Amino acid sequence: MSNNQTQSIKMPPYKIQTVFLEELVSGSELIEFLRVEIPYGKEYGRIPFARVLYAFNGVEQKKQFP
């Protein structure tokens, strides 16, 4: 039996603001930045993280990076 216990943390509701990056030019022809998703909470304002969505060789990738 493990001594480790997990505890669920209740997150406040938040919304996602999407910024489209159609005009942004990448330094590579293989990577195209598509959009940025920025979460913000009603009580806390903007959360200091964002997710960048991109396409590699013309195909949108399922894995994004913060």
N, CA, C and O of each residue as an XYZ file, in Angstrom:
264
protein
N       0.846     -1.176      0.000
C       0.000      0.000      0.000
C       0.893      1.242      0.000
O       1.900      1.295      0.705
N       0.521      2.205     -0.775
C       1.309      3.418     -0.915
C       0.915      4.456      0.131
O      -0.253      4.565      0.505
N       1.903      5.216      0.597
C       1.632      6.306      1.528
C       1.228      7.585      0.804
O       0.791      8.550      1.432
N       1.375      7.588     -0.514
C       1.030      8.769     -1.297
C      -0.478      8.853     -1.483
O      -1.138      7.854     -1.768
N      -1.006     10.043     -1.319
C      -2.431     10.259     -1.518
C      -2.605     11.423     -2.473
O      -1.844     12.391     -2.433
N      -3.591     11.329     -3.317
C      -3.883     12.433     -4.219
C      -5.105     13.171     -3.704
O      -6.004     12.584     -3.102
N      -5.116     14.464     -3.953
C      -6.214     15.297     -3.499
C      -6.677     16.127     -4.686
O      -5.867     16.784     -5.340
N      -7.951     16.102     -4.962
C      -8.452     16.883     -6.078
C      -8.467     18.358     -5.699
O      -8.817     18.725     -4.578
N      -8.081     19.190     -6.651
C      -8.058     20.631     -6.441
C      -9.153     21.229     -7.295
O      -9.218     20.976     -8.498
N     -10.003     22.011     -6.688
C     -11.091     22.638     -7.416
C     -10.566     23.895     -8.101
O     -10.093     24.816     -7.435
N     -10.648     23.932     -9.410
C     -10.187     25.088    -10.173
C     -11.358     26.041    -10.384
O     -12.482     25.604    -10.631
N     -11.093     27.351    -10.284
C     -12.158     28.290    -10.593
C     -12.477     28.242    -12.082
O     -11.606     27.915    -12.889
N     -13.695     28.558    -12.450
C     -14.030     28.523    -13.881
C     -13.198     29.561    -14.631
O     -12.931     30.652    -14.127
N     -12.808     29.204    -15.810
C     -12.038     30.123    -16.638
C     -12.483     30.007    -18.081
O     -13.116     29.028    -18.475
N     -12.147     31.013    -18.861
C     -12.465     31.036    -20.281
C     -11.157     31.104    -21.058
O     -10.107     31.423    -20.501
N     -11.232     30.806    -22.329
C     -10.053     30.829    -23.199
C     -10.215     31.961    -24.209
O     -11.214     32.031    -24.925
N      -9.226     32.840    -24.258
C      -9.186     33.873    -25.293
C      -8.266     33.357    -26.398
O      -7.141     32.943    -26.119
N      -8.725     33.378    -27.633
C      -7.940     32.888    -28.762
C      -7.454     34.060    -29.596
O      -8.230     34.931    -29.988
N      -6.150     34.065    -29.859
C      -5.539     35.085    -30.711
C      -5.016     34.364    -31.951
O      -4.152     33.494    -31.847
N      -5.534     34.721    -33.114
C      -5.111     34.089    -34.359
C      -3.840     34.757    -34.873
O      -3.714     35.980    -34.834
N      -2.918     33.960    -35.347
C      -1.596     34.447    -35.745
C      -1.397     34.356    -37.253
O      -0.338     33.934    -37.720
N      -2.399     34.745    -38.003
C      -2.328     34.623    -39.460
C      -1.216     35.478    -40.062
O      -0.620     35.097    -41.070
N      -0.936     36.617    -39.462
C       0.048     37.540    -40.013
C       1.469     37.258    -39.536
O       2.420     37.825    -40.075
N       1.633     36.393    -38.532
C       2.955     36.133    -37.967
C       3.774     35.269    -38.922
O       3.317     34.216    -39.367
N       4.975     35.718    -39.230
C       5.858     34.982    -40.132
C       6.831     34.174    -39.295
O       7.469     34.703    -38.384
N       6.943     32.898    -39.604
C       7.864     32.017    -38.906
C       9.237     32.102    -39.560
O       9.351     32.462    -40.731
N      10.271     31.771    -38.806
C      11.624     31.753    -39.351
C      11.883     30.517    -40.187
O      12.951     30.394    -40.788
N      10.934     29.603    -40.238
C      11.083     28.355    -40.973
C       9.870     28.162    -41.888
O       8.755     28.552    -41.543
N      10.094     27.575    -43.018
C       8.980     27.284    -43.923
C       8.189     26.060    -43.470
O       7.056     25.865    -43.908
N       8.766     25.238    -42.603
C       8.100     24.022    -42.153
C       7.098     24.270    -41.029
O       6.118     23.535    -40.899
N       7.337     25.307    -40.210
C       6.478     25.571    -39.055
C       5.675     26.838    -39.289
O       6.218     27.875    -39.668
N       4.364     26.735    -39.055
C       3.474     27.879    -39.173
C       2.714     28.011    -37.851
O       2.021     27.082    -37.437
N       2.844     29.164    -37.191
C       2.118     29.409    -35.954
C       0.688     29.799    -36.302
O       0.466     30.716    -37.094
N      -0.285     29.103    -35.712
C      -1.687     29.293    -36.065
C      -2.425     30.216    -35.109
O      -3.038     31.197    -35.528
N      -2.362     29.893    -33.814
C      -3.091     30.686    -32.832
C      -2.516     30.446    -31.441
O      -1.784     29.485    -31.204
N      -2.870     31.352    -30.525
C      -2.481     31.260    -29.124
C      -3.754     31.235    -28.303
O      -4.670     32.022    -28.543
N      -3.814     30.335    -27.335
C      -4.957     30.255    -26.426
C      -4.506     30.731    -25.051
O      -3.581     30.171    -24.464
N      -5.172     31.779    -24.537
C      -4.800     32.380    -23.262
C      -5.974     32.204    -22.293
O      -7.053     32.748    -22.529
N      -5.772     31.441    -21.193
C      -6.859     31.276    -20.235
C      -6.946     32.489    -19.301
O      -5.931     33.104    -18.973
N      -8.140     32.816    -18.889
C      -8.317     33.860    -17.874
C      -9.494     33.484    -16.988
O     -10.493     32.932    -17.449
N      -9.353     33.791    -15.728
C     -10.391     33.473    -14.761
C     -11.176     34.712    -14.389
O     -10.655     35.826    -14.425
N     -12.411     34.513    -14.038
C     -13.291     35.635    -13.682
C     -12.765     36.366    -12.451
O     -12.795     37.595    -12.393
N     -12.288     35.614    -11.476
C     -11.820     36.215    -10.230
C     -10.354     36.629    -10.279
O      -9.954     37.548     -9.565
N      -9.552     35.976    -11.101
C      -8.107     36.170    -11.049
C      -7.541     36.931    -12.241
O      -6.364     37.293    -12.225
N      -8.322     37.179    -13.250
C      -7.808     37.835    -14.448
C      -7.026     36.854    -15.307
O      -7.278     35.649    -15.264
N      -6.093     37.357    -16.075
C      -5.316     36.485    -16.963
C      -4.427     35.547    -16.168
O      -3.795     35.939    -15.187
N      -4.393     34.321    -16.605
C      -3.506     33.321    -16.022
C      -2.200     33.402    -16.811
O      -2.253     33.444    -18.040
N      -1.023     33.426    -16.163
C       0.227     33.733    -16.863
C       0.786     32.595    -17.724
O       1.998     32.382    -17.762
N      -0.081     31.879    -18.400
C       0.351     30.814    -19.296
C      -0.476     30.895    -20.573
O      -1.597     31.403    -20.568
N       0.080     30.398    -21.645
C      -0.649     30.353    -22.915
C      -0.233     29.091    -23.653
O       0.824     28.519    -23.387
N      -1.076     28.667    -24.578
C      -0.765     27.486    -25.388
C      -0.679     27.936    -26.845
O      -1.583     28.591    -27.362
N       0.417     27.574    -27.489
C       0.640     27.942    -28.888
C       0.311     26.751    -29.765
O       0.850     25.662    -29.566
N      -0.575     26.951    -30.741
C      -0.927     25.892    -31.674
C      -0.232     26.183    -33.000
O      -0.170     27.330    -33.441
N       0.280     25.153    -33.617
C       1.088     25.340    -34.825
C       0.872     24.211    -35.814
O       0.318     23.164    -35.478
N       1.318     24.441    -37.035
C       1.278     23.414    -38.083
C       2.709     23.105    -38.485
O       3.537     24.007    -38.615
N       2.988     21.846    -38.679
C       4.300     21.404    -39.153
C       4.117     20.819    -40.541
O       3.370     19.859    -40.729
N       4.796     21.396    -41.501
C       4.715     20.945    -42.887
C       3.264     20.979    -43.386
O       2.837     20.111    -44.148
N       2.514     22.001    -42.941
C       1.146     22.184    -43.399
C       0.089     21.400    -42.643
O      -1.094     21.505    -42.964
N       0.489     20.608    -41.633
C      -0.455     19.789    -40.875
C      -0.504     20.284    -39.434
O       0.518     20.310    -38.748
N      -1.711     20.684    -38.968
C      -1.837     21.151    -37.585
C      -1.502     20.007    -36.631
O      -1.989     18.887    -36.786
N      -0.671     20.307    -35.651
C      -0.216     19.301    -34.693
C      -1.192     19.197    -33.526
O      -1.752     20.202    -33.087
N      -1.392     17.992    -33.032
C      -2.301     17.781    -31.913
C      -1.649     18.175    -30.591
O      -2.334     18.608    -29.664
N      -0.332     18.028    -30.502
C       0.381     18.414    -29.292
C       0.835     19.862    -29.441
O       1.446     20.233    -30.443
N       0.525     20.679    -28.425
C       0.929     22.073    -28.444
C       1.963     22.281    -27.353
O       2.236     21.383    -26.558
N       2.534     23.478    -27.326
C       3.491     23.763    -26.277
C       3.125     25.059    -25.577
O       2.611     25.992    -26.194
N       3.406     25.104    -24.242
C       3.080     26.310    -23.478
C       4.116     27.397    -23.710
O       4.006     28.486    -23.147
